[in-house]
Amino acid sequence: MENTFTAVFEKVGDWYIGYVEELPGANVQEKTLEEARESLREAIELILISNREFAEQ
């Protein structure tokens, strides 16, 4: 099963802020847009793993 999420990125001062509205807790702050994209991918993956493990308990 593949999940599709909408990532939102904003430039605030010198930082790029990224988040996923459909997934609480999936938010990042990085110096470049590419770093923000990669960090958000990693955050999403970790949150989904954690949520699956919690659901299995």
C-alpha positions, 0 to 999 in steps of 0.5 A, a space after each residue: 500500500 502506498 501513501 500519498 501526502 501533500 507536502 507544504 514548504 515555505 521560506 521564512 527568513 533564511 529557513 525552509 519550513 516543511 510540513 504535511 497537514 494530513 500527518 500531525 508531527 510531520 514538520 521540519 526546518 532546514 537551510 535549503 529546500 532540498 534538505 527540507 524535502 529530504 528531512 520531511 521524507 525521513 520524518 514521514 517514514 518514521 512517523 508511519 513506522 511508529 504509528 504502525 507499531 502503536 496500532 499493533 500493540 
